[in-house]
Amino acid sequence: MKTVTLPKTKYEALKKQASLYEKIFRYSPERIFGTEIYSKKRIKEFLKEDKLDKKTRSRLQKLLSSL
């Protein structure tokens, strides 16, 4: 890990900016960015549904190889 030296005034300004950004992203992401937070159960459901059956996979591979 490298050490970086900054003047104290510059450090304090960066610290305040980081704090402001943290407040914005932490407390209002859903209103500003449309961010959704999913539970582990819901993520497992997404992963389960994100699979192709053999027939569909074969058709897709044929289609892609023809391009």
N, C-alpha and C positions, 0 to 999 in steps of 0.2 A: 504494500500500500504506500502510495506516495503522499507526502505532506505538501500542502499548498498554504502559503502565507498570504493573508489579506490584511489590509488596514482595517482597524476595528470599525470605522464608520461604514466601509463597504460591506463588511460582514453583517452588521446590524441591519443595513438596508436589504440585503439578500434574505436575511432571516425574516424580516417583516413581509417581504414579497412571498416567500414560501408559505408563511402562515396564512396569508390572504388566499393564495391558490388552494391550500388545503381546505380552508373553510368553504370555498366555492365548490370544490369537487366533492367534498364529504357530505355537505348538507343539502345540495340541490341538484344532484345529477339527473334525477328522474324528470324534473321540470325543465331543465336546460337541454339535456342531451338525450332524453328518452331512454335512459339506462334502466335495465331491469335486473333484479338480483334473484337468482334461482336457487332453490334448495337442492341438496345433494340428490334427493329422490327425483326431482324434476330433471336434473342433469342426466341421471341414469335413464330416464324415459327418452330423452333426446337421443342419447347414444344408442339405445336399443332400436329406435326408429330410423337411425341414420345408417342402415345397412341394406344392401341389395340382395335379393334372392339370386340364385344361380342363373335362372332363365333371363332375368333382367340384366344381370351383369354380362352375360354372354352376348345379348343383343347390343348392349352398349359398346362392348369391345369391338364387335363387328362394325358398328356404325363409325366409331372413332378410327378404326384402321382403314376405312374406306376414304377418309378425308385426306 
